[in-house]
Structures are given as structure tokens and as C-alpha cells.
Amino acid sequence: MKPAGIVRRVDQLGRIVLPKSLRKRYKMNEGDPVEILVQGDHIILERYYPRCVFCNSIEGVVEFKERYICSGCLGEIK
Ligand SMILES: [Zn+2]
């Protein structure tokens, strides 16, 4: 990880604004889901992709009864 050279202040509701340059660079548009990850003392924002409930994979994930499962785990169940 390297600093982006950008400092923003958290507002009274806990919000921060992602700079337009970063939104453009990472193709983040209004309404896109973003996942908040924590690694040690760091808070990381990532584009959200549904993860398999069994193995945490994001590859080949399909929805089943409001949960997500990957094709690998689905194959093991069958
Ligand atoms: Zn899986």
C-alpha cells in the first residue's frame, strides 16, 4: 500500500468523499457497492463482489436463496 497523497476529513456522520480522480481511475460510479475491509490498523475500500459462503471465493459465484456459492463448492455438494 502507498499513500495517494490525499487527505480528507470525516464529517459529523462519519462520511468521507472519495476524490473524483480516484473514482474515475477505479471506475467507481454512484450506487456501486463498496466493501470495507480491515487489515491490522488499515481500513481498505474495495469494489464489492459477492463471495462464496463456503470458501470466500469471488470466482463463478451464483446466488441461491439470498446466499452466494461458487461453482467449485456447488460441484462438491452435487
Ligand atoms: Zn466456494
PDB file of the backbone (N, CA, C, O) and the ligand in Angstrom, with CONECT records:
HET     ZN  A 101       1
ATOM      1  N   MET A   1       0.834  -1.189   0.000  1.00  0.00           N
ATOM      2  CA  MET A   1       0.000   0.000   0.000  1.00  0.00           C
ATOM      3  C   MET A   1       0.872   1.243   0.000  1.00  0.00           C
ATOM      4  O   MET A   1       1.901   1.295   0.673  1.00  0.00           O
ATOM      5  N   LYS A   2       0.447   2.245  -0.766  1.00  0.00           N
ATOM      6  CA  LYS A   2       1.180   3.501  -0.767  1.00  0.00           C
ATOM      7  C   LYS A   2       0.183   4.653  -0.608  1.00  0.00           C
ATOM      8  O   LYS A   2      -0.957   4.545  -1.060  1.00  0.00           O
ATOM      9  N   PRO A   3       0.593   5.740   0.020  1.00  0.00           N
ATOM     10  CA  PRO A   3      -0.318   6.874   0.183  1.00  0.00           C
ATOM     11  C   PRO A   3      -0.715   7.456  -1.172  1.00  0.00           C
ATOM     12  O   PRO A   3       0.092   7.520  -2.100  1.00  0.00           O
ATOM     13  N   ALA A   4      -1.989   7.881  -1.266  1.00  0.00           N
ATOM     14  CA  ALA A   4      -2.467   8.504  -2.504  1.00  0.00           C
ATOM     15  C   ALA A   4      -2.172   9.994  -2.492  1.00  0.00           C
ATOM     16  O   ALA A   4      -2.430  10.681  -3.480  1.00  0.00           O
ATOM     17  N   GLY A   5      -1.633  10.508  -1.383  1.00  0.00           N
ATOM     18  CA  GLY A   5      -1.323  11.926  -1.295  1.00  0.00           C
ATOM     19  C   GLY A   5      -2.557  12.792  -1.133  1.00  0.00           C
ATOM     20  O   GLY A   5      -2.534  13.982  -1.445  1.00  0.00           O
ATOM     21  N   ILE A   6      -3.629  12.198  -0.648  1.00  0.00           N
ATOM     22  CA  ILE A   6      -4.895  12.915  -0.497  1.00  0.00           C
ATOM     23  C   ILE A   6      -5.344  12.793   0.955  1.00  0.00           C
ATOM     24  O   ILE A   6      -5.366  11.697   1.515  1.00  0.00           O
ATOM     25  N   VAL A   7      -5.702  13.917   1.558  1.00  0.00           N
ATOM     26  CA  VAL A   7      -6.213  13.911   2.933  1.00  0.00           C
ATOM     27  C   VAL A   7      -7.643  14.436   2.902  1.00  0.00           C
ATOM     28  O   VAL A   7      -7.901  15.499   2.337  1.00  0.00           O
ATOM     29  N   ARG A   8      -8.553  13.715   3.491  1.00  0.00           N
ATOM     30  CA  ARG A   8      -9.946  14.147   3.597  1.00  0.00           C
ATOM     31  C   ARG A   8     -10.366  14.062   5.054  1.00  0.00           C
ATOM     32  O   ARG A   8      -9.850  13.241   5.812  1.00  0.00           O
ATOM     33  N   ARG A   9     -11.301  14.912   5.437  1.00  0.00           N
ATOM     34  CA  ARG A   9     -11.811  14.871   6.805  1.00  0.00           C
ATOM     35  C   ARG A   9     -13.131  14.123   6.849  1.00  0.00           C
ATOM     36  O   ARG A   9     -13.946  14.215   5.931  1.00  0.00           O
ATOM     37  N   VAL A  10     -13.327  13.384   7.925  1.00  0.00           N
ATOM     38  CA  VAL A  10     -14.573  12.666   8.163  1.00  0.00           C
ATOM     39  C   VAL A  10     -15.599  13.684   8.643  1.00  0.00           C
ATOM     40  O   VAL A  10     -15.301  14.489   9.526  1.00  0.00           O
ATOM     41  N   ASP A  11     -16.809  13.662   8.073  1.00  0.00           N
ATOM     42  CA  ASP A  11     -17.827  14.616   8.517  1.00  0.00           C
ATOM     43  C   ASP A  11     -18.545  14.095   9.759  1.00  0.00           C
ATOM     44  O   ASP A  11     -18.232  13.011  10.252  1.00  0.00           O
ATOM     45  N   GLN A  12     -19.501  14.861  10.260  1.00  0.00           N
ATOM     46  CA  GLN A  12     -20.136  14.502  11.534  1.00  0.00           C
ATOM     47  C   GLN A  12     -20.956  13.211  11.447  1.00  0.00           C
ATOM     48  O   GLN A  12     -21.298  12.634  12.480  1.00  0.00           O
ATOM     49  N   LEU A  13     -21.273  12.755  10.250  1.00  0.00           N
ATOM     50  CA  LEU A  13     -21.988  11.488  10.082  1.00  0.00           C
ATOM     51  C   LEU A  13     -21.040  10.333   9.747  1.00  0.00           C
ATOM     52  O   LEU A  13     -21.490   9.220   9.477  1.00  0.00           O
ATOM     53  N   GLY A  14     -19.738  10.595   9.762  1.00  0.00           N
ATOM     54  CA  GLY A  14     -18.752   9.553   9.504  1.00  0.00           C
ATOM     55  C   GLY A  14     -18.435   9.359   8.037  1.00  0.00           C
ATOM     56  O   GLY A  14     -17.765   8.392   7.673  1.00  0.00           O
ATOM     57  N   ARG A  15     -18.905  10.264   7.182  1.00  0.00           N
ATOM     58  CA  ARG A  15     -18.691  10.120   5.746  1.00  0.00           C
ATOM     59  C   ARG A  15     -17.400  10.812   5.296  1.00  0.00           C
ATOM     60  O   ARG A  15     -16.956  11.802   5.877  1.00  0.00           O
ATOM     61  N   ILE A  16     -16.830  10.253   4.249  1.00  0.00           N
ATOM     62  CA  ILE A  16     -15.746  10.929   3.545  1.00  0.00           C
ATOM     63  C   ILE A  16     -16.094  10.899   2.060  1.00  0.00           C
ATOM     64  O   ILE A  16     -16.849  10.035   1.614  1.00  0.00           O
ATOM     65  N   VAL A  17     -15.558  11.819   1.314  1.00  0.00           N
ATOM     66  CA  VAL A  17     -15.787  11.849  -0.127  1.00  0.00           C
ATOM     67  C   VAL A  17     -14.554  11.286  -0.818  1.00  0.00           C
ATOM     68  O   VAL A  17     -13.434  11.736  -0.573  1.00  0.00           O
ATOM     69  N   LEU A  18     -14.770  10.290  -1.690  1.00  0.00           N
ATOM     70  CA  LEU A  18     -13.665   9.783  -2.499  1.00  0.00           C
ATOM     71  C   LEU A  18     -13.396  10.795  -3.599  1.00  0.00           C
ATOM     72  O   LEU A  18     -14.319  11.184  -4.315  1.00  0.00           O
ATOM     73  N   PRO A  19     -12.161  11.224  -3.747  1.00  0.00           N
ATOM     74  CA  PRO A  19     -11.859  12.203  -4.788  1.00  0.00           C
ATOM     75  C   PRO A  19     -12.264  11.698  -6.173  1.00  0.00           C
ATOM     76  O   PRO A  19     -12.146  10.511  -6.480  1.00  0.00           O
ATOM     77  N   LYS A  20     -12.736  12.616  -6.988  1.00  0.00           N
ATOM     78  CA  LYS A  20     -13.192  12.269  -8.329  1.00  0.00           C
ATOM     79  C   LYS A  20     -12.122  11.527  -9.124  1.00  0.00           C
ATOM     80  O   LYS A  20     -12.414  10.602  -9.882  1.00  0.00           O
ATOM     81  N   SER A  21     -10.864  11.960  -8.928  1.00  0.00           N
ATOM     82  CA  SER A  21      -9.777  11.324  -9.683  1.00  0.00           C
ATOM     83  C   SER A  21      -9.665   9.836  -9.340  1.00  0.00           C
ATOM     84  O   SER A  21      -9.393   9.015 -10.216  1.00  0.00           O
ATOM     85  N   LEU A  22      -9.874   9.488  -8.060  1.00  0.00           N
ATOM     86  CA  LEU A  22      -9.810   8.072  -7.670  1.00  0.00           C
ATOM     87  C   LEU A  22     -11.037   7.308  -8.164  1.00  0.00           C
ATOM     88  O   LEU A  22     -10.932   6.165  -8.608  1.00  0.00           O
ATOM     89  N   ARG A  23     -12.207   7.959  -8.080  1.00  0.00           N
ATOM     90  CA  ARG A  23     -13.426   7.298  -8.578  1.00  0.00           C
ATOM     91  C   ARG A  23     -13.302   7.001 -10.061  1.00  0.00           C
ATOM     92  O   ARG A  23     -13.715   5.941 -10.532  1.00  0.00           O
ATOM     93  N   LYS A  24     -12.728   7.950 -10.791  1.00  0.00           N
ATOM     94  CA  LYS A  24     -12.556   7.763 -12.233  1.00  0.00           C
ATOM     95  C   LYS A  24     -11.530   6.672 -12.513  1.00  0.00           C
ATOM     96  O   LYS A  24     -11.743   5.796 -13.351  1.00  0.00           O
ATOM     97  N   ARG A  25     -10.410   6.742 -11.793  1.00  0.00           N
ATOM     98  CA  ARG A  25      -9.330   5.765 -12.000  1.00  0.00           C
ATOM     99  C   ARG A  25      -9.778   4.340 -11.713  1.00  0.00           C
ATOM    100  O   ARG A  25      -9.388   3.406 -12.414  1.00  0.00           O
ATOM    101  N   TYR A  26     -10.614   4.174 -10.659  1.00  0.00           N
ATOM    102  CA  TYR A  26     -11.048   2.830 -10.267  1.00  0.00           C
ATOM    103  C   TYR A  26     -12.462   2.513 -10.745  1.00  0.00           C
ATOM    104  O   TYR A  26     -13.079   1.546 -10.299  1.00  0.00           O
ATOM    105  N   LYS A  27     -12.970   3.350 -11.667  1.00  0.00           N
ATOM    106  CA  LYS A  27     -14.281   3.126 -12.290  1.00  0.00           C
ATOM    107  C   LYS A  27     -15.376   2.882 -11.258  1.00  0.00           C
ATOM    108  O   LYS A  27     -16.150   1.931 -11.368  1.00  0.00           O
ATOM    109  N   MET A  28     -15.431   3.764 -10.243  1.00  0.00           N
ATOM    110  CA  MET A  28     -16.466   3.675  -9.219  1.00  0.00           C
ATOM    111  C   MET A  28     -17.529   4.716  -9.535  1.00  0.00           C
ATOM    112  O   MET A  28     -17.245   5.912  -9.596  1.00  0.00           O
ATOM    113  N   ASN A  29     -18.742   4.252  -9.733  1.00  0.00           N
ATOM    114  CA  ASN A  29     -19.836   5.150 -10.077  1.00  0.00           C
ATOM    115  C   ASN A  29     -20.861   5.198  -8.951  1.00  0.00           C
ATOM    116  O   ASN A  29     -20.881   4.339  -8.070  1.00  0.00           O
ATOM    117  N   GLU A  30     -21.707   6.216  -8.999  1.00  0.00           N
ATOM    118  CA  GLU A  30     -22.743   6.372  -7.989  1.00  0.00           C
ATOM    119  C   GLU A  30     -23.553   5.084  -7.880  1.00  0.00           C
ATOM    120  O   GLU A  30     -23.984   4.535  -8.894  1.00  0.00           O
ATOM    121  N   GLY A  31     -23.756   4.609  -6.681  1.00  0.00           N
ATOM    122  CA  GLY A  31     -24.563   3.415  -6.443  1.00  0.00           C
ATOM    123  C   GLY A  31     -23.768   2.118  -6.460  1.00  0.00           C
ATOM    124  O   GLY A  31     -24.295   1.074  -6.074  1.00  0.00           O
ATOM    125  N   ASP A  32     -22.506   2.158  -6.900  1.00  0.00           N
ATOM    126  CA  ASP A  32     -21.706   0.931  -6.908  1.00  0.00           C
ATOM    127  C   ASP A  32     -21.464   0.468  -5.468  1.00  0.00           C
ATOM    128  O   ASP A  32     -21.166   1.290  -4.602  1.00  0.00           O
ATOM    129  N   PRO A  33     -21.590  -0.838  -5.202  1.00  0.00           N
ATOM    130  CA  PRO A  33     -21.318  -1.323  -3.857  1.00  0.00           C
ATOM    131  C   PRO A  33     -19.817  -1.354  -3.575  1.00  0.00           C
ATOM    132  O   PRO A  33     -19.023  -1.736  -4.435  1.00  0.00           O
ATOM    133  N   VAL A  34     -19.444  -0.956  -2.384  1.00  0.00           N
ATOM    134  CA  VAL A  34     -18.041  -0.926  -1.948  1.00  0.00           C
ATOM    135  C   VAL A  34     -17.951  -1.708  -0.645  1.00  0.00           C
ATOM    136  O   VAL A  34     -18.765  -1.518   0.258  1.00  0.00           O
ATOM    137  N   GLU A  35     -16.967  -2.578  -0.552  1.00  0.00           N
ATOM    138  CA  GLU A  35     -16.785  -3.373   0.652  1.00  0.00           C
ATOM    139  C   GLU A  35     -15.677  -2.753   1.503  1.00  0.00           C
ATOM    140  O   GLU A  35     -14.650  -2.320   0.980  1.00  0.00           O
ATOM    141  N   ILE A  36     -15.893  -2.715   2.806  1.00  0.00           N
ATOM    142  CA  ILE A  36     -14.908  -2.171   3.736  1.00  0.00           C
ATOM    143  C   ILE A  36     -14.183  -3.337   4.391  1.00  0.00           C
ATOM    144  O   ILE A  36     -14.795  -4.175   5.055  1.00  0.00           O
ATOM    145  N   LEU A  37     -12.876  -3.377   4.195  1.00  0.00           N
ATOM    146  CA  LEU A  37     -12.055  -4.442   4.764  1.00  0.00           C
ATOM    147  C   LEU A  37     -11.136  -3.840   5.810  1.00  0.00           C
ATOM    148  O   LEU A  37     -10.792  -2.661   5.730  1.00  0.00           O
ATOM    149  N   VAL A  38     -10.741  -4.628   6.776  1.00  0.00           N
ATOM    150  CA  VAL A  38      -9.829  -4.172   7.814  1.00  0.00           C
ATOM    151  C   VAL A  38      -8.614  -5.085   7.813  1.00  0.00           C
ATOM    152  O   VAL A  38      -8.741  -6.310   7.837  1.00  0.00           O
ATOM    153  N   GLN A  39      -7.439  -4.478   7.785  1.00  0.00           N
ATOM    154  CA  GLN A  39      -6.192  -5.251   7.825  1.00  0.00           C
ATOM    155  C   GLN A  39      -5.269  -4.559   8.817  1.00  0.00           C
ATOM    156  O   GLN A  39      -4.688  -3.517   8.513  1.00  0.00           O
ATOM    157  N   GLY A  40      -5.138  -5.139   9.995  1.00  0.00           N
ATOM    158  CA  GLY A  40      -4.341  -4.501  11.043  1.00  0.00           C
ATOM    159  C   GLY A  40      -4.918  -3.137  11.376  1.00  0.00           C
ATOM    160  O   GLY A  40      -6.084  -3.035  11.757  1.00  0.00           O
ATOM    161  N   ASP A  41      -4.115  -2.083  11.237  1.00  0.00           N
ATOM    162  CA  ASP A  41      -4.561  -0.720  11.518  1.00  0.00           C
ATOM    163  C   ASP A  41      -5.122  -0.021  10.274  1.00  0.00           C
ATOM    164  O   ASP A  41      -5.397   1.178  10.314  1.00  0.00           O
ATOM    165  N   HIS A  42      -5.293  -0.748   9.186  1.00  0.00           N
ATOM    166  CA  HIS A  42      -5.715  -0.137   7.921  1.00  0.00           C
ATOM    167  C   HIS A  42      -7.162  -0.460   7.585  1.00  0.00           C
ATOM    168  O   HIS A  42      -7.630  -1.577   7.804  1.00  0.00           O
ATOM    169  N   ILE A  43      -7.856   0.521   7.057  1.00  0.00           N
ATOM    170  CA  ILE A  43      -9.204   0.354   6.518  1.00  0.00           C
ATOM    171  C   ILE A  43      -9.061   0.407   5.006  1.00  0.00           C
ATOM    172  O   ILE A  43      -8.525   1.371   4.460  1.00  0.00           O
ATOM    173  N   ILE A  44      -9.541  -0.633   4.331  1.00  0.00           N
ATOM    174  CA  ILE A  44      -9.374  -0.758   2.885  1.00  0.00           C
ATOM    175  C   ILE A  44     -10.749  -0.770   2.221  1.00  0.00           C
ATOM    176  O   ILE A  44     -11.655  -1.474   2.668  1.00  0.00           O
ATOM    177  N   LEU A  45     -10.899   0.006   1.159  1.00  0.00           N
ATOM    178  CA  LEU A  45     -12.135   0.010   0.384  1.00  0.00           C
ATOM    179  C   LEU A  45     -11.901  -0.768  -0.892  1.00  0.00           C
ATOM    180  O   LEU A  45     -10.918  -0.540  -1.596  1.00  0.00           O
ATOM    181  N   GLU A  46     -12.806  -1.688  -1.190  1.00  0.00           N
ATOM    182  CA  GLU A  46     -12.709  -2.457  -2.433  1.00  0.00           C
ATOM    183  C   GLU A  46     -14.061  -2.491  -3.112  1.00  0.00           C
ATOM    184  O   GLU A  46     -15.098  -2.432  -2.452  1.00  0.00           O
ATOM    185  N   ARG A  47     -14.048  -2.584  -4.422  1.00  0.00           N
ATOM    186  CA  ARG A  47     -15.292  -2.819  -5.142  1.00  0.00           C
ATOM    187  C   ARG A  47     -15.875  -4.108  -4.579  1.00  0.00           C
ATOM    188  O   ARG A  47     -15.146  -5.074  -4.356  1.00  0.00           O
ATOM    189  N   TYR A  48     -17.179  -4.130  -4.348  1.00  0.00           N
ATOM    190  CA  TYR A  48     -17.804  -5.307  -3.747  1.00  0.00           C
ATOM    191  C   TYR A  48     -18.149  -6.358  -4.794  1.00  0.00           C
ATOM    192  O   TYR A  48     -18.783  -6.065  -5.808  1.00  0.00           O
ATOM    193  N   TYR A  49     -17.724  -7.568  -4.529  1.00  0.00           N
ATOM    194  CA  TYR A  49     -18.145  -8.723  -5.310  1.00  0.00           C
ATOM    195  C   TYR A  49     -18.694  -9.744  -4.326  1.00  0.00           C
ATOM    196  O   TYR A  49     -18.079  -9.990  -3.288  1.00  0.00           O
ATOM    197  N   PRO A  50     -19.851 -10.348  -4.635  1.00  0.00           N
ATOM    198  CA  PRO A  50     -20.382 -11.369  -3.731  1.00  0.00           C
ATOM    199  C   PRO A  50     -19.374 -12.503  -3.558  1.00  0.00           C
ATOM    200  O   PRO A  50     -18.714 -12.906  -4.516  1.00  0.00           O
ATOM    201  N   ARG A  51     -19.259 -13.012  -2.341  1.00  0.00           N
ATOM    202  CA  ARG A  51     -18.311 -14.099  -2.044  1.00  0.00           C
ATOM    203  C   ARG A  51     -19.059 -15.378  -1.693  1.00  0.00           C
ATOM    204  O   ARG A  51     -20.158 -15.346  -1.140  1.00  0.00           O
ATOM    205  N   CYS A  52     -18.444 -16.489  -2.025  1.00  0.00           N
ATOM    206  CA  CYS A  52     -18.998 -17.800  -1.690  1.00  0.00           C
ATOM    207  C   CYS A  52     -19.066 -17.943  -0.162  1.00  0.00           C
ATOM    208  O   CYS A  52     -18.100 -17.642   0.539  1.00  0.00           O
ATOM    209  N   VAL A  53     -20.210 -18.403   0.341  1.00  0.00           N
ATOM    210  CA  VAL A  53     -20.368 -18.552   1.796  1.00  0.00           C
ATOM    211  C   VAL A  53     -19.466 -19.640   2.356  1.00  0.00           C
ATOM    212  O   VAL A  53     -19.192 -19.656   3.557  1.00  0.00           O
ATOM    213  N   PHE A  54     -19.002 -20.546   1.512  1.00  0.00           N
ATOM    214  CA  PHE A  54     -18.173 -21.657   1.996  1.00  0.00           C
ATOM    215  C   PHE A  54     -16.669 -21.373   1.912  1.00  0.00           C
ATOM    216  O   PHE A  54     -15.945 -21.604   2.880  1.00  0.00           O
ATOM    217  N   CYS A  55     -16.195 -20.874   0.765  1.00  0.00           N
ATOM    218  CA  CYS A  55     -14.743 -20.742   0.589  1.00  0.00           C
ATOM    219  C   CYS A  55     -14.277 -19.298   0.403  1.00  0.00           C
ATOM    220  O   CYS A  55     -13.078 -19.050   0.275  1.00  0.00           O
ATOM    221  N   ASN A  56     -15.209 -18.343   0.387  1.00  0.00           N
ATOM    222  CA  ASN A  56     -14.876 -16.912   0.265  1.00  0.00           C
ATOM    223  C   ASN A  56     -14.419 -16.500  -1.134  1.00  0.00           C
ATOM    224  O   ASN A  56     -13.999 -15.358  -1.325  1.00  0.00           O
ATOM    225  N   SER A  57     -14.488 -17.389  -2.102  1.00  0.00           N
ATOM    226  CA  SER A  57     -14.072 -17.080  -3.469  1.00  0.00           C
ATOM    227  C   SER A  57     -15.056 -16.100  -4.120  1.00  0.00           C
ATOM    228  O   SER A  57     -16.234 -16.058  -3.767  1.00  0.00           O
ATOM    229  N   ILE A  58     -14.546 -15.307  -5.084  1.00  0.00           N
ATOM    230  CA  ILE A  58     -15.433 -14.436  -5.856  1.00  0.00           C
ATOM    231  C   ILE A  58     -15.582 -14.944  -7.289  1.00  0.00           C
ATOM    232  O   ILE A  58     -16.281 -14.334  -8.098  1.00  0.00           O
ATOM    233  N   GLU A  59     -14.928 -16.055  -7.600  1.00  0.00           N
ATOM    234  CA  GLU A  59     -14.953 -16.613  -8.957  1.00  0.00           C
ATOM    235  C   GLU A  59     -16.165 -17.517  -9.162  1.00  0.00           C
ATOM    236  O   GLU A  59     -16.407 -18.425  -8.367  1.00  0.00           O
ATOM    237  N   GLY A  60     -16.909 -17.275 -10.206  1.00  0.00           N
ATOM    238  CA  GLY A  60     -18.022 -18.144 -10.582  1.00  0.00           C
ATOM    239  C   GLY A  60     -19.120 -18.228  -9.542  1.00  0.00           C
ATOM    240  O   GLY A  60     -19.735 -19.280  -9.363  1.00  0.00           O
ATOM    241  N   VAL A  61     -19.367 -17.125  -8.855  1.00  0.00           N
ATOM    242  CA  VAL A  61     -20.348 -17.122  -7.765  1.00  0.00           C
ATOM    243  C   VAL A  61     -21.757 -16.906  -8.315  1.00  0.00           C
ATOM    244  O   VAL A  61     -21.984 -16.030  -9.150  1.00  0.00           O
ATOM    245  N   VAL A  62     -22.691 -17.710  -7.837  1.00  0.00           N
ATOM    246  CA  VAL A  62     -24.103 -17.554  -8.195  1.00  0.00           C
ATOM    247  C   VAL A  62     -24.917 -17.416  -6.908  1.00  0.00           C
ATOM    248  O   VAL A  62     -24.508 -17.873  -5.841  1.00  0.00           O
ATOM    249  N   GLU A  63     -26.089 -16.769  -7.040  1.00  0.00           N
ATOM    250  CA  GLU A  63     -26.944 -16.572  -5.877  1.00  0.00           C
ATOM    251  C   GLU A  63     -27.907 -17.745  -5.740  1.00  0.00           C
ATOM    252  O   GLU A  63     -28.462 -18.219  -6.731  1.00  0.00           O
ATOM    253  N   PHE A  64     -28.100 -18.204  -4.525  1.00  0.00           N
ATOM    254  CA  PHE A  64     -29.061 -19.259  -4.226  1.00  0.00           C
ATOM    255  C   PHE A  64     -29.700 -18.949  -2.883  1.00  0.00           C
ATOM    256  O   PHE A  64     -29.019 -18.934  -1.859  1.00  0.00           O
ATOM    257  N   LYS A  65     -30.987 -18.705  -2.882  1.00  0.00           N
ATOM    258  CA  LYS A  65     -31.739 -18.393  -1.662  1.00  0.00           C
ATOM    259  C   LYS A  65     -31.082 -17.286  -0.840  1.00  0.00           C
ATOM    260  O   LYS A  65     -30.861 -17.430   0.363  1.00  0.00           O
ATOM    261  N   GLU A  66     -30.769 -16.160  -1.528  1.00  0.00           N
ATOM    262  CA  GLU A  66     -30.192 -14.966  -0.923  1.00  0.00           C
ATOM    263  C   GLU A  66     -28.802 -15.190  -0.315  1.00  0.00           C
ATOM    264  O   GLU A  66     -28.352 -14.399   0.514  1.00  0.00           O
ATOM    265  N   ARG A  67     -28.133 -16.256  -0.724  1.00  0.00           N
ATOM    266  CA  ARG A  67     -26.738 -16.526  -0.340  1.00  0.00           C
ATOM    267  C   ARG A  67     -25.964 -16.738  -1.637  1.00  0.00           C
ATOM    268  O   ARG A  67     -26.553 -16.910  -2.704  1.00  0.00           O
ATOM    269  N   TYR A  68     -24.647 -16.724  -1.531  1.00  0.00           N
ATOM    270  CA  TYR A  68     -23.816 -16.906  -2.720  1.00  0.00           C
ATOM    271  C   TYR A  68     -22.948 -18.148  -2.563  1.00  0.00           C
ATOM    272  O   TYR A  68     -22.430 -18.445  -1.487  1.00  0.00           O
ATOM    273  N   ILE A  69     -22.808 -18.866  -3.686  1.00  0.00           N
ATOM    274  CA  ILE A  69     -21.986 -20.077  -3.686  1.00  0.00           C
ATOM    275  C   ILE A  69     -21.209 -20.125  -5.002  1.00  0.00           C
ATOM    276  O   ILE A  69     -21.729 -19.756  -6.055  1.00  0.00           O
ATOM    277  N   CYS A  70     -19.958 -20.584  -4.930  1.00  0.00           N
ATOM    278  CA  CYS A  70     -19.138 -20.644  -6.145  1.00  0.00           C
ATOM    279  C   CYS A  70     -19.375 -21.977  -6.849  1.00  0.00           C
ATOM    280  O   CYS A  70     -19.904 -22.924  -6.267  1.00  0.00           O
ATOM    281  N   SER A  71     -18.971 -22.023  -8.109  1.00  0.00           N
ATOM    282  CA  SER A  71     -19.205 -23.233  -8.901  1.00  0.00           C
ATOM    283  C   SER A  71     -18.429 -24.425  -8.335  1.00  0.00           C
ATOM    284  O   SER A  71     -18.888 -25.563  -8.436  1.00  0.00           O
ATOM    285  N   GLY A  72     -17.256 -24.175  -7.739  1.00  0.00           N
ATOM    286  CA  GLY A  72     -16.472 -25.262  -7.148  1.00  0.00           C
ATOM    287  C   GLY A  72     -17.194 -25.907  -5.980  1.00  0.00           C
ATOM    288  O   GLY A  72     -17.297 -27.132  -5.911  1.00  0.00           O
ATOM    289  N   CYS A  73     -17.692 -25.097  -5.069  1.00  0.00           N
ATOM    290  CA  CYS A  73     -18.394 -25.626  -3.895  1.00  0.00           C
ATOM    291  C   CYS A  73     -19.720 -26.256  -4.317  1.00  0.00           C
ATOM    292  O   CYS A  73     -20.140 -27.269  -3.758  1.00  0.00           O
ATOM    293  N   LEU A  74     -20.370 -25.651  -5.304  1.00  0.00           N
ATOM    294  CA  LEU A  74     -21.625 -26.206  -5.804  1.00  0.00           C
ATOM    295  C   LEU A  74     -21.380 -27.605  -6.371  1.00  0.00           C
ATOM    296  O   LEU A  74     -22.176 -28.517  -6.150  1.00  0.00           O
ATOM    297  N   GLY A  75     -20.267 -27.770  -7.108  1.00  0.00           N
ATOM    298  CA  GLY A  75     -19.917 -29.072  -7.668  1.00  0.00           C
ATOM    299  C   GLY A  75     -19.656 -30.102  -6.581  1.00  0.00           C
ATOM    300  O   GLY A  75     -20.027 -31.266  -6.732  1.00  0.00           O
ATOM    301  N   GLU A  76     -19.012 -29.682  -5.468  1.00  0.00           N
ATOM    302  CA  GLU A  76     -18.738 -30.614  -4.364  1.00  0.00           C
ATOM    303  C   GLU A  76     -20.030 -31.063  -3.682  1.00  0.00           C
ATOM    304  O   GLU A  76     -20.142 -32.207  -3.241  1.00  0.00           O
ATOM    305  N   ILE A  77     -21.001 -30.155  -3.601  1.00  0.00           N
ATOM    306  CA  ILE A  77     -22.283 -30.503  -2.962  1.00  0.00           C
ATOM    307  C   ILE A  77     -23.026 -31.534  -3.805  1.00  0.00           C
ATOM    308  O   ILE A  77     -23.637 -32.466  -3.283  1.00  0.00           O
ATOM    309  N   LYS A  78     -22.957 -31.340  -5.136  1.00  0.00           N
ATOM    310  CA  LYS A  78     -23.685 -32.275  -6.027  1.00  0.00           C
ATOM    311  C   LYS A  78     -23.020 -33.599  -6.025  1.00  0.00           C
ATOM    312  O   LYS A  78     -23.474 -34.519  -6.705  1.00  0.00           O
TER     313      LYS A  78
HETATM  314 ZN    ZN A 101     -16.860 -21.804  -2.722  1.00  0.00          ZN2+
END
